[in-house]
């Protein structure tokens, strides 16, 4: 078995995968010692022989987790291609490994043009096109996540609160400040997704994963498909 780890900005996502790439167990935990200790005890009975991980956190945070497992650990890196998916990013050395792994996971899932949306601390909206038998990862957008937008408004203005409002979708209109801030952050994110979606054929898949995926799904409805743990799926591939 392989232990797959996705070191995200806010949480550690994990899965146990078989050699045939099937995810058997998976979950997410906070970077808190007690939670990590409980998680390690839970995995102690699993026949794990190695670790593969993608990380956007510091080496110290990685070591705090990896040192708990006396196993070979392989760090996932951005590559020029992965199977039938080609990386066309102009500066691959600056591409986040989470974006590339999620693109691999999305391509393995649908094998067609798609948007790959990560709804976490930051929101990423990436585009995969098709060229013959190959998928082509083009890159896309990075913008503040919904929570980060709201935190920024609160911290960088004199009177705006830390919003605790609800999303008011059309034809409804936000008639209080908390709802106006929350709705503004979500509408801005949805607008970016829809504009990127215009670059793809009608009916192309829009896949979203991350902690705020349900929020965006509520706003965009059936046009958006929640695909959990795309980074872990990419690591498995």
FIKOLZA-1660 file (N, C-alpha, C; in steps of 0.1 Angstrom, whole numbers, plus 5000, padded with zeros to 4 digits):
% residues 237
   i   px   py   pz ch aa at
   1 5008 4988 5000  A  X  N
   1 5000 5000 5000  A  X CA
   1 5009 5013 5000  A  X  C
   2 5003 5023 4994  A  X  N
   2 5010 5036 4994  A  X CA
   2 5002 5046 5002  A  X  C
   3 5009 5054 5010  A  X  N
   3 5002 5065 5017  A  X CA
   3 5004 5077 5009  A  X  C
   4 4993 5083 5005  A  X  N
   4 4994 5096 4997  A  X CA
   4 4991 5107 5006  A  X  C
   5 4999 5118 5005  A  X  N
   5 4997 5130 5013  A  X CA
   5 4997 5142 5005  A  X  C
   6 4987 5151 5008  A  X  N
   6 4986 5164 5001  A  X CA
   6 4987 5174 5012  A  X  C
   7 4999 5180 5013  A  X  N
   7 5001 5190 5023  A  X CA
   7 4996 5204 5018  A  X  C
   8 4983 5207 5022  A  X  N
   8 4977 5219 5018  A  X CA
   8 4980 5230 5028  A  X  C
   9 4977 5243 5024  A  X  N
   9 4979 5254 5033  A  X CA
   9 4972 5253 5046  A  X  C
  10 4960 5247 5046  A  X  N
  10 4952 5247 5058  A  X CA
  10 4951 5233 5064  A  X  C
  11 4950 5223 5056  A  X  N
  11 4948 5209 5061  A  X CA
  11 4958 5199 5054  A  X  C
  12 4960 5188 5060  A  X  N
  12 4967 5177 5054  A  X CA
  12 4956 5167 5049  A  X  C
  13 4956 5165 5036  A  X  N
  13 4947 5155 5031  A  X CA
  13 4955 5142 5028  A  X  C
  14 4949 5131 5030  A  X  N
  14 4956 5118 5029  A  X CA
  14 4947 5107 5023  A  X  C
  15 4954 5097 5018  A  X  N
  15 4947 5085 5013  A  X CA
  15 4956 5073 5014  A  X  C
  16 4951 5061 5015  A  X  N
  16 4958 5049 5014  A  X CA
  16 4954 5043 5001  A  X  C
  17 4963 5040 4992  A  X  N
  17 4960 5035 4978  A  X CA
  17 4967 5022 4976  A  X  C
  18 4960 5014 4968  A  X  N
  18 4965 5001 4964  A  X CA
  18 4975 5003 4953  A  X  C
  19 4983 4992 4950  A  X  N
  19 4992 4993 4938  A  X CA
  19 4985 4996 4925  A  X  C
  20 4972 4992 4924  A  X  N
  20 4964 4995 4912  A  X CA
  20 4958 5008 4912  A  X  C
  21 4962 5017 4922  A  X  N
  21 4958 5031 4922  A  X CA
  21 4944 5034 4928  A  X  C
  22 4938 5024 4934  A  X  N
  22 4925 5025 4941  A  X CA
  22 4927 5032 4954  A  X  C
  23 4919 5042 4957  A  X  N
  23 4919 5049 4970  A  X CA
  23 4910 5041 4980  A  X  C
  24 4916 5035 4990  A  X  N
  24 4908 5027 4999  A  X CA
  24 4903 5035 5011  A  X  C
  25 4911 5043 5017  A  X  N
  25 4907 5051 5028  A  X CA
  25 4913 5065 5026  A  X  C
  26 4905 5075 5030  A  X  N
  26 4910 5089 5029  A  X CA
  26 4904 5098 5039  A  X  C
  27 4910 5110 5040  A  X  N
  27 4904 5120 5050  A  X CA
  27 4913 5132 5050  A  X  C
  28 4910 5141 5059  A  X  N
  28 4917 5153 5061  A  X CA
  28 4918 5157 5076  A  X  C
  29 4930 5162 5080  A  X  N
  29 4932 5166 5094  A  X CA
  29 4939 5179 5094  A  X  C
  30 4938 5186 5106  A  X  N
  30 4944 5198 5109  A  X CA
  30 4959 5195 5113  A  X  C
  31 4967 5205 5111  A  X  N
  31 4981 5204 5115  A  X CA
  31 4983 5207 5130  A  X  C
  32 4977 5198 5138  A  X  N
  32 4977 5199 5152  A  X CA
  32 4983 5185 5158  A  X  C
  33 4992 5186 5167  A  X  N
  33 5000 5174 5172  A  X CA
  33 4990 5163 5176  A  X  C
  34 4980 5167 5184  A  X  N
  34 4971 5157 5189  A  X CA
  34 4963 5150 5178  A  X  C
  35 4959 5157 5168  A  X  N
  35 4952 5152 5156  A  X CA
  35 4961 5143 5148  A  X  C
  36 4974 5147 5146  A  X  N
  36 4983 5139 5139  A  X CA
  36 4987 5126 5146  A  X  C
  37 4988 5127 5160  A  X  N
  37 4991 5115 5168  A  X CA
  37 4979 5105 5166  A  X  C
  38 4967 5109 5167  A  X  N
  38 4955 5100 5166  A  X CA
  38 4955 5094 5152  A  X  C
  39 4958 5102 5142  A  X  N
  39 4958 5097 5128  A  X CA
  39 4969 5087 5126  A  X  C
  40 4981 5089 5131  A  X  N
  40 4992 5079 5130  A  X CA
  40 4988 5066 5137  A  X  C
  41 4981 5066 5148  A  X  N
  41 4977 5054 5155  A  X CA
  41 4966 5047 5147  A  X  C
  42 4958 5054 5140  A  X  N
  42 4947 5048 5132  A  X CA
  42 4954 5041 5120  A  X  C
  43 4965 5046 5114  A  X  N
  43 4971 5040 5103  A  X CA
  43 4981 5029 5106  A  X  C
  44 4983 5027 5119  A  X  N
  44 4994 5018 5123  A  X CA
  44 4992 5004 5118  A  X  C
  45 4979 5000 5117  A  X  N
  45 4976 4986 5112  A  X CA
  45 4976 4984 5097  A  X  C
  46 4977 4995 5090  A  X  N
  46 4977 4995 5075  A  X CA
  46 4991 4990 5070  A  X  C
  47 4991 4981 5060  A  X  N
  47 5003 4976 5054  A  X CA
  47 5010 4986 5045  A  X  C
  48 5013 4997 5050  A  X  N
  48 5019 5008 5041  A  X CA
  48 5034 5006 5040  A  X  C
  49 5039 5006 5027  A  X  N
  49 5053 5004 5025  A  X CA
  49 5060 5016 5020  A  X  C
  50 5053 5027 5016  A  X  N
  50 5060 5039 5011  A  X CA
  50 5050 5050 5011  A  X  C
  51 5056 5062 5010  A  X  N
  51 5048 5075 5010  A  X CA
  51 5051 5083 4997  A  X  C
  52 5040 5088 4991  A  X  N
  52 5042 5098 4980  A  X CA
  52 5034 5110 4984  A  X  C
  53 5041 5122 4983  A  X  N
  53 5034 5134 4988  A  X CA
  53 5037 5146 4979  A  X  C
  54 5027 5155 4979  A  X  N
  54 5028 5168 4973  A  X CA
  54 5026 5179 4984  A  X  C
  55 5034 5189 4983  A  X  N
  55 5034 5199 4994  A  X CA
  55 5035 5213 4989  A  X  C
  56 5028 5222 4996  A  X  N
  56 5029 5236 4994  A  X CA
  56 5032 5243 5008  A  X  C
  57 5037 5235 5018  A  X  N
  57 5040 5241 5031  A  X CA
  57 5055 5240 5033  A  X  C
  58 5059 5244 5045  A  X  N
  58 5074 5245 5048  A  X CA
  58 5080 5232 5050  A  X  C
  59 5093 5230 5048  A  X  N
  59 5099 5218 5051  A  X CA
  59 5097 5213 5066  A  X  C
  60 5096 5223 5075  A  X  N
  60 5094 5219 5089  A  X CA
  60 5081 5213 5091  A  X  C
  61 5070 5218 5084  A  X  N
  61 5057 5211 5085  A  X CA
  61 5057 5198 5079  A  X  C
  62 5064 5196 5068  A  X  N
  62 5065 5183 5062  A  X CA
  62 5072 5173 5071  A  X  C
  63 5083 5177 5077  A  X  N
  63 5091 5169 5086  A  X CA
  63 5083 5164 5098  A  X  C
  64 5075 5173 5103  A  X  N
  64 5066 5170 5115  A  X CA
  64 5057 5158 5112  A  X  C
  65 5053 5157 5100  A  X  N
  65 5044 5146 5096  A  X CA
  65 5052 5134 5092  A  X  C
  66 5062 5136 5083  A  X  N
  66 5069 5125 5077  A  X CA
  66 5078 5117 5087  A  X  C
  67 5083 5124 5097  A  X  N
  67 5091 5118 5107  A  X CA
  67 5083 5108 5116  A  X  C
  68 5070 5108 5115  A  X  N
  68 5062 5099 5123  A  X CA
  68 5061 5085 5116  A  X  C
  69 5066 5084 5103  A  X  N
  69 5065 5072 5096  A  X CA
  69 5079 5068 5091  A  X  C
  70 5085 5057 5096  A  X  N
  70 5098 5053 5092  A  X CA
  70 5098 5046 5078  A  X  C
  71 5093 5053 5068  A  X  N
  71 5091 5047 5055  A  X CA
  71 5098 5056 5044  A  X  C
  72 5101 5050 5033  A  X  N
  72 5106 5058 5021  A  X CA
  72 5095 5068 5017  A  X  C
  73 5100 5080 5015  A  X  N
  73 5090 5090 5011  A  X CA
  73 5095 5097 4998  A  X  C
  74 5086 5097 4988  A  X  N
  74 5088 5103 4975  A  X CA
  74 5081 5116 4973  A  X  C
  75 5088 5127 4971  A  X  N
  75 5082 5140 4969  A  X CA
  75 5078 5141 4954  A  X  C
  76 5065 5144 4952  A  X  N
  76 5060 5146 4939  A  X CA
  76 5064 5160 4934  A  X  C
  77 5069 5160 4921  A  X  N
  77 5073 5173 4915  A  X CA
  77 5066 5175 4902  A  X  C
  78 5066 5187 4897  A  X  N
  78 5060 5191 4884  A  X CA
  78 5069 5185 4873  A  X  C
  79 5062 5178 4864  A  X  N
  79 5069 5172 4853  A  X CA
  79 5064 5178 4839  A  X  C
  80 5071 5174 4828  A  X  N
  80 5067 5179 4815  A  X CA
  80 5055 5172 4810  A  X  C
  81 5052 5160 4815  A  X  N
  81 5040 5152 4811  A  X CA
  81 5037 5142 4822  A  X  C
  82 5025 5137 4821  A  X  N
  82 5021 5126 4830  A  X CA
  82 5012 5117 4822  A  X  C
  83 5017 5106 4817  A  X  N
  83 5008 5098 4808  A  X CA
  83 5005 5105 4796  A  X  C
  84 4992 5106 4793  A  X  N
  84 4987 5113 4781  A  X CA
  84 4984 5128 4784  A  X  C
  85 4988 5133 4795  A  X  N
  85 4986 5148 4798  A  X CA
  85 4999 5155 4797  A  X  C
  86 5000 5165 4788  A  X  N
  86 5012 5173 4786  A  X CA
  86 5011 5186 4793  A  X  C
  87 5022 5190 4799  A  X  N
  87 5022 5203 4807  A  X CA
  87 5027 5214 4797  A  X  C
  88 5018 5223 4794  A  X  N
  88 5022 5235 4785  A  X CA
  88 5024 5248 4793  A  X  C
  89 5025 5247 4806  A  X  N
  89 5027 5259 4814  A  X CA
  89 5041 5265 4810  A  X  C
  90 5041 5278 4808  A  X  N
  90 5053 5285 4803  A  X CA
  90 5064 5285 4813  A  X  C
  91 5061 5285 4826  A  X  N
  91 5071 5285 4836  A  X CA
  91 5069 5274 4846  A  X  C
  92 5071 5261 4842  A  X  N
  92 5068 5250 4850  A  X CA
  92 5075 5250 4864  A  X  C
  93 5087 5257 4865  A  X  N
  93 5094 5258 4877  A  X CA
  93 5086 5266 4888  A  X  C
  94 5076 5274 4884  A  X  N
  94 5068 5281 4893  A  X CA
  94 5054 5276 4895  A  X  C
  95 5051 5265 4888  A  X  N
  95 5038 5259 4889  A  X CA
  95 5037 5251 4902  A  X  C
  96 5026 5254 4910  A  X  N
  96 5024 5247 4922  A  X CA
  96 5021 5232 4920  A  X  C
  97 5028 5223 4928  A  X  N
  97 5026 5209 4926  A  X CA
  97 5012 5205 4928  A  X  C
  98 5004 5212 4936  A  X  N
  98 4990 5209 4939  A  X CA
  98 4982 5211 4926  A  X  C
  99 4985 5222 4919  A  X  N
  99 4977 5224 4906  A  X CA
  99 4980 5213 4896  A  X  C
 100 4993 5209 4895  A  X  N
 100 4997 5199 4885  A  X CA
 100 4991 5185 4889  A  X  C
 101 4992 5182 4902  A  X  N
 101 4986 5169 4906  A  X CA
 101 4971 5169 4904  A  X  C
 102 4964 5180 4907  A  X  N
 102 4950 5180 4905  A  X CA
 102 4946 5179 4890  A  X  C
 103 4954 5185 4882  A  X  N
 103 4952 5184 4867  A  X CA
 103 4953 5169 4863  A  X  C
 104 4963 5162 4868  A  X  N
 104 4965 5148 4864  A  X CA
 104 4953 5140 4869  A  X  C
 105 4948 5143 4882  A  X  N
 105 4937 5136 4887  A  X CA
 105 4924 5139 4879  A  X  C
 106 4922 5151 4874  A  X  N
 106 4910 5155 4867  A  X CA
 106 4911 5148 4853  A  X  C
 107 4923 5148 4846  A  X  N
 107 4924 5142 4833  A  X CA
 107 4921 5127 4834  A  X  C
 108 4927 5121 4845  A  X  N
 108 4924 5106 4846  A  X CA
 108 4910 5103 4848  A  X  C
 109 4902 5113 4854  A  X  N
 109 4888 5111 4857  A  X CA
 109 4879 5113 4845  A  X  C
 110 4882 5123 4837  A  X  N
 110 4872 5126 4826  A  X CA
 110 4878 5124 4812  A  X  C
 111 4891 5126 4810  A  X  N
 111 4898 5124 4797  A  X CA
 111 4892 5133 4786  A  X  C
 112 4888 5145 4790  A  X  N
 112 4883 5154 4780  A  X CA
 112 4885 5169 4785  A  X  C
 113 4883 5179 4776  A  X  N
 113 4885 5192 4780  A  X CA
 113 4877 5195 4793  A  X  C
 114 4884 5203 4802  A  X  N
 114 4877 5205 4815  A  X CA
 114 4884 5217 4822  A  X  C
 115 4876 5223 4832  A  X  N
 115 4882 5232 4841  A  X CA
 115 4885 5224 4854  A  X  C
 116 4896 5227 4860  A  X  N
 116 4900 5221 4873  A  X CA
 116 4901 5232 4883  A  X  C
 117 4891 5232 4893  A  X  N
 117 4890 5243 4902  A  X CA
 117 4893 5238 4916  A  X  C
 118 4903 5245 4922  A  X  N
 118 4906 5242 4936  A  X CA
 118 4901 5253 4945  A  X  C
 119 4892 5250 4954  A  X  N
 119 4885 5259 4962  A  X CA
 119 4890 5258 4977  A  X  C
 120 4902 5263 4979  A  X  N
 120 4908 5263 4992  A  X CA
 120 4912 5276 4997  A  X  C
 121 4923 5277 5004  A  X  N
 121 4928 5290 5009  A  X CA
 121 4929 5300 4997  A  X  C
 122 4935 5295 4986  A  X  N
 122 4934 5303 4974  A  X CA
 122 4924 5295 4964  A  X  C
 123 4919 5302 4955  A  X  N
 123 4911 5295 4944  A  X CA
 123 4919 5295 4932  A  X  C
 124 4920 5283 4926  A  X  N
 124 4927 5281 4913  A  X CA
 124 4917 5276 4903  A  X  C
 125 4918 5281 4891  A  X  N
 125 4909 5277 4880  A  X CA
 125 4918 5274 4868  A  X  C
 126 4920 5261 4865  A  X  N
 126 4929 5257 4855  A  X CA
 126 4922 5251 4843  A  X  C
 127 4928 5251 4832  A  X  N
 127 4921 5246 4820  A  X CA
 127 4929 5235 4813  A  X  C
 128 4922 5225 4809  A  X  N
 128 4928 5214 4802  A  X CA
 128 4921 5213 4788  A  X  C
 129 4929 5213 4778  A  X  N
 129 4923 5212 4764  A  X CA
 129 4928 5198 4759  A  X  C
 130 4923 5195 4747  A  X  N
 130 4927 5182 4740  A  X CA
 130 4934 5185 4727  A  X  C
 131 4945 5178 4724  A  X  N
 131 4952 5180 4712  A  X CA
 131 4955 5165 4707  A  X  C
 132 4946 5161 4697  A  X  N
 132 4947 5147 4693  A  X CA
 132 4944 5138 4704  A  X  C
 133 4953 5129 4707  A  X  N
 133 4950 5119 4718  A  X CA
 133 4956 5124 4731  A  X  C
 134 4962 5136 4731  A  X  N
 134 4968 5141 4743  A  X CA
 134 4959 5152 4750  A  X  C
 135 4959 5152 4763  A  X  N
 135 4954 5163 4770  A  X CA
 135 4965 5174 4772  A  X  C
 136 4961 5186 4772  A  X  N
 136 4971 5197 4773  A  X CA
 136 4967 5206 4785  A  X  C
 137 4976 5206 4795  A  X  N
 137 4973 5215 4807  A  X CA
 137 4979 5229 4803  A  X  C
 138 4970 5239 4803  A  X  N
 138 4974 5253 4798  A  X CA
 138 4977 5262 4810  A  X  C
 139 4972 5260 4822  A  X  N
 139 4974 5269 4832  A  X CA
 139 4960 5276 4835  A  X  C
 140 4960 5287 4841  A  X  N
 140 4947 5294 4844  A  X CA
 140 4948 5306 4853  A  X  C
 141 4940 5306 4863  A  X  N
 141 4939 5317 4872  A  X CA
 141 4942 5313 4887  A  X  C
 142 4948 5322 4894  A  X  N
 142 4949 5321 4909  A  X CA
 142 4943 5334 4915  A  X  C
 143 4934 5332 4924  A  X  N
 143 4928 5343 4931  A  X CA
 143 4926 5340 4945  A  X  C
 144 4923 5350 4954  A  X  N
 144 4921 5347 4968  A  X CA
 144 4909 5338 4970  A  X  C
 145 4910 5328 4979  A  X  N
 145 4898 5320 4982  A  X CA
 145 4887 5329 4988  A  X  C
 146 4875 5324 4989  A  X  N
 146 4864 5331 4995  A  X CA
 146 4867 5336 5009  A  X  C
 147 4872 5328 5017  A  X  N
 147 4875 5332 5031  A  X CA
 147 4886 5342 5031  A  X  C
 148 4896 5341 5023  A  X  N
 148 4907 5351 5022  A  X CA
 148 4902 5364 5017  A  X  C
 149 4893 5364 5008  A  X  N
 149 4887 5377 5004  A  X CA
 149 4880 5384 5015  A  X  C
 150 4872 5377 5023  A  X  N
 150 4865 5382 5034  A  X CA
 150 4874 5387 5045  A  X  C
 151 4885 5380 5048  A  X  N
 151 4894 5384 5058  A  X CA
 151 4901 5397 5053  A  X  C
 152 4905 5398 5041  A  X  N
 152 4911 5409 5035  A  X CA
 152 4903 5422 5037  A  X  C
 153 4890 5420 5033  A  X  N
 153 4881 5432 5035  A  X CA
 153 4880 5437 5049  A  X  C
 154 4879 5427 5058  A  X  N
 154 4878 5431 5073  A  X CA
 154 4891 5437 5078  A  X  C
 155 4903 5432 5074  A  X  N
 155 4915 5436 5079  A  X CA
 155 4921 5449 5073  A  X  C
 156 4917 5452 5060  A  X  N
 156 4922 5463 5053  A  X CA
 156 4912 5475 5051  A  X  C
 157 4901 5474 5058  A  X  N
 157 4892 5485 5058  A  X CA
 157 4889 5489 5073  A  X  C
 158 4884 5501 5075  A  X  N
 158 4882 5506 5088  A  X CA
 158 4869 5501 5095  A  X  C
 159 4859 5498 5087  A  X  N
 159 4846 5495 5093  A  X CA
 159 4839 5482 5088  A  X  C
 160 4845 5476 5078  A  X  N
 160 4838 5463 5074  A  X CA
 160 4841 5452 5084  A  X  C
 161 4831 5444 5088  A  X  N
 161 4832 5434 5098  A  X CA
 161 4839 5421 5092  A  X  C
 162 4841 5412 5101  A  X  N
 162 4845 5398 5096  A  X CA
 162 4831 5392 5093  A  X  C
 163 4829 5390 5080  A  X  N
 163 4816 5387 5075  A  X CA
 163 4812 5373 5080  A  X  C
 164 4799 5372 5083  A  X  N
 164 4793 5359 5087  A  X CA
 164 4780 5358 5080  A  X  C
 165 4779 5364 5068  A  X  N
 165 4766 5364 5061  A  X CA
 165 4764 5352 5052  A  X  C
 166 4753 5352 5045  A  X  N
 166 4749 5341 5036  A  X CA
 166 4749 5346 5022  A  X  C
 167 4750 5337 5012  A  X  N
 167 4751 5340 4998  A  X CA
 167 4736 5343 4993  A  X  C
 168 4734 5354 4987  A  X  N
 168 4721 5358 4982  A  X CA
 168 4722 5358 4967  A  X  C
 169 4717 5348 4960  A  X  N
 169 4718 5346 4946  A  X CA
 169 4706 5353 4939  A  X  C
 170 4708 5356 4926  A  X  N
 170 4698 5363 4918  A  X CA
 170 4685 5354 4917  A  X  C
 171 4674 5361 4918  A  X  N
 171 4671 5375 4917  A  X CA
 171 4672 5382 4930  A  X  C
 172 4675 5375 4941  A  X  N
 172 4677 5381 4954  A  X CA
 172 4688 5391 4955  A  X  C
 173 4688 5401 4963  A  X  N
 173 4699 5410 4965  A  X CA
 173 4702 5412 4980  A  X  C
 174 4715 5412 4982  A  X  N
 174 4720 5413 4996  A  X CA
 174 4716 5427 5001  A  X  C
 175 4709 5427 5013  A  X  N
 175 4704 5440 5018  A  X CA
 175 4710 5442 5032  A  X  C
 176 4721 5436 5035  A  X  N
 176 4729 5439 5047  A  X CA
 176 4744 5437 5045  A  X  C
 177 4752 5443 5053  A  X  N
 177 4766 5442 5050  A  X CA
 177 4773 5428 5050  A  X  C
 178 4769 5420 5060  A  X  N
 178 4774 5407 5061  A  X CA
 178 4771 5399 5048  A  X  C
 179 4758 5399 5044  A  X  N
 179 4754 5392 5032  A  X CA
 179 4761 5398 5019  A  X  C
 180 4762 5411 5019  A  X  N
 180 4768 5418 5008  A  X CA
 180 4783 5413 5006  A  X  C
 181 4790 5412 5017  A  X  N
 181 4804 5408 5016  A  X CA
 181 4805 5393 5012  A  X  C
 182 4798 5385 5018  A  X  N
 182 4798 5370 5015  A  X CA
 182 4794 5368 5000  A  X  C
 183 4783 5375 4996  A  X  N
 183 4778 5373 4982  A  X CA
 183 4788 5379 4972  A  X  C
 184 4794 5390 4976  A  X  N
 184 4804 5396 4967  A  X CA
 184 4816 5386 4964  A  X  C
 185 4821 5380 4975  A  X  N
 185 4832 5371 4973  A  X CA
 185 4828 5359 4965  A  X  C
 186 4817 5353 4967  A  X  N
 186 4812 5342 4960  A  X CA
 186 4809 5345 4945  A  X  C
 187 4803 5357 4943  A  X  N
 187 4800 5361 4929  A  X CA
 187 4812 5364 4921  A  X  C
 188 4822 5370 4928  A  X  N
 188 4835 5372 4921  A  X CA
 188 4842 5359 4917  A  X  C
 189 4841 5350 4926  A  X  N
 189 4848 5337 4922  A  X CA
 189 4840 5330 4911  A  X  C
 190 4827 5330 4912  A  X  N
 190 4819 5323 4902  A  X CA
 190 4821 5330 4888  A  X  C
 191 4822 5343 4888  A  X  N
 191 4824 5351 4876  A  X CA
 191 4837 5347 4869  A  X  C
 192 4848 5345 4877  A  X  N
 192 4861 5340 4872  A  X CA
 192 4859 5326 4866  A  X  C
 193 4852 5317 4873  A  X  N
 193 4850 5304 4868  A  X CA
 193 4843 5304 4855  A  X  C
 194 4832 5312 4854  A  X  N
 194 4824 5312 4842  A  X CA
 194 4832 5318 4830  A  X  C
 195 4840 5328 4833  A  X  N
 195 4848 5334 4822  A  X CA
 195 4858 5324 4817  A  X  C
 196 4864 5317 4826  A  X  N
 196 4874 5306 4821  A  X CA
 196 4866 5295 4813  A  X  C
 197 4854 5292 4818  A  X  N
 197 4847 5282 4811  A  X CA
 197 4843 5285 4797  A  X  C
 198 4843 5298 4794  A  X  N
 198 4840 5302 4780  A  X CA
 198 4850 5298 4770  A  X  C
 199 4862 5295 4775  A  X  N
 199 4873 5291 4767  A  X CA
 199 4872 5277 4762  A  X  C
 200 4863 5269 4768  A  X  N
 200 4862 5255 4765  A  X CA
 200 4849 5252 4757  A  X  C
 201 4848 5241 4751  A  X  N
 201 4836 5237 4743  A  X CA
 201 4824 5237 4753  A  X  C
 202 4812 5239 4747  A  X  N
 202 4800 5238 4755  A  X CA
 202 4798 5224 4761  A  X  C
 203 4795 5223 4773  A  X  N
 203 4794 5210 4779  A  X CA
 203 4806 5204 4785  A  X  C
 204 4818 5211 4784  A  X  N
 204 4830 5206 4790  A  X CA
 204 4828 5205 4805  A  X  C
 205 4835 5195 4811  A  X  N
 205 4833 5193 4826  A  X CA
 205 4840 5205 4834  A  X  C
 206 4833 5209 4844  A  X  N
 206 4839 5218 4854  A  X CA
 206 4840 5211 4867  A  X  C
 207 4852 5207 4871  A  X  N
 207 4854 5199 4883  A  X CA
 207 4860 5208 4894  A  X  C
 208 4854 5207 4906  A  X  N
 208 4859 5215 4917  A  X CA
 208 4861 5205 4929  A  X  C
 209 4872 5209 4936  A  X  N
 209 4875 5202 4949  A  X CA
 209 4880 5212 4959  A  X  C
 210 4881 5208 4971  A  X  N
 210 4886 5217 4982  A  X CA
 210 4875 5220 4992  A  X  C
 211 4879 5227 5003  A  X  N
 211 4870 5229 5014  A  X CA
 211 4858 5237 5010  A  X  C
 212 4859 5247 5001  A  X  N
 212 4848 5255 4997  A  X CA
 212 4841 5251 4985  A  X  C
 213 4843 5238 4980  A  X  N
 213 4837 5233 4969  A  X CA
 213 4821 5233 4970  A  X  C
 214 4816 5229 4982  A  X  N
 214 4801 5229 4983  A  X CA
 214 4795 5243 4982  A  X  C
 215 4802 5253 4986  A  X  N
 215 4797 5266 4985  A  X CA
 215 4796 5271 4971  A  X  C
 216 4806 5268 4963  A  X  N
 216 4806 5271 4948  A  X CA
 216 4796 5263 4941  A  X  C
 217 4794 5250 4945  A  X  N
 217 4784 5241 4939  A  X CA
 217 4770 5247 4941  A  X  C
 218 4768 5252 4953  A  X  N
 218 4755 5258 4956  A  X CA
 218 4752 5270 4947  A  X  C
 219 4763 5278 4944  A  X  N
 219 4761 5290 4936  A  X CA
 219 4760 5287 4921  A  X  C
 220 4767 5277 4916  A  X  N
 220 4767 5274 4902  A  X CA
 220 4758 5263 4898  A  X  C
 221 4753 5255 4907  A  X  N
 221 4744 5244 4904  A  X CA
 221 4750 5233 4897  A  X  C
 222 4742 5227 4888  A  X  N
 222 4746 5215 4881  A  X CA
 222 4758 5217 4871  A  X  C
 223 4761 5230 4868  A  X  N
 223 4772 5233 4859  A  X CA
 223 4785 5228 4865  A  X  C
 224 4785 5227 4878  A  X  N
 224 4798 5224 4885  A  X CA
 224 4796 5210 4891  A  X  C
 225 4807 5202 4890  A  X  N
 225 4807 5189 4895  A  X CA
 225 4818 5188 4906  A  X  C
 226 4814 5184 4918  A  X  N
 226 4824 5182 4929  A  X CA
 226 4831 5169 4926  A  X  C
 227 4844 5170 4926  A  X  N
 227 4853 5158 4924  A  X CA
 227 4863 5158 4936  A  X  C
 228 4860 5151 4946  A  X  N
 228 4868 5152 4958  A  X CA
 228 4883 5147 4956  A  X  C
 229 4892 5154 4962  A  X  N
 229 4906 5149 4964  A  X CA
 229 4913 5147 4950  A  X  C
 230 4912 5156 4941  A  X  N
 230 4918 5155 4928  A  X CA
 230 4934 5154 4930  A  X  C
 231 4939 5161 4940  A  X  N
 231 4954 5160 4941  A  X CA
 231 4958 5146 4945  A  X  C
 232 4950 5140 4954  A  X  N
 232 4953 5126 4958  A  X CA
 232 4951 5117 4947  A  X  C
 233 4941 5119 4939  A  X  N
 233 4939 5111 4927  A  X CA
 233 4951 5112 4917  A  X  C
 234 4956 5124 4916  A  X  N
 234 4968 5126 4907  A  X CA
 234 4980 5120 4913  A  X  C
 235 4982 5120 4926  A  X  N
 235 4993 5113 4932  A  X CA
 235 4992 5098 4930  A  X  C
 236 4980 5093 4930  A  X  N
 236 4978 5078 4928  A  X CA
 236 4982 5074 4914  A  X  C
 237 4978 5083 4904  A  X  N
 237 4982 5080 4890  A  X CA
 237 4997 5081 4888  A  X  C
% end
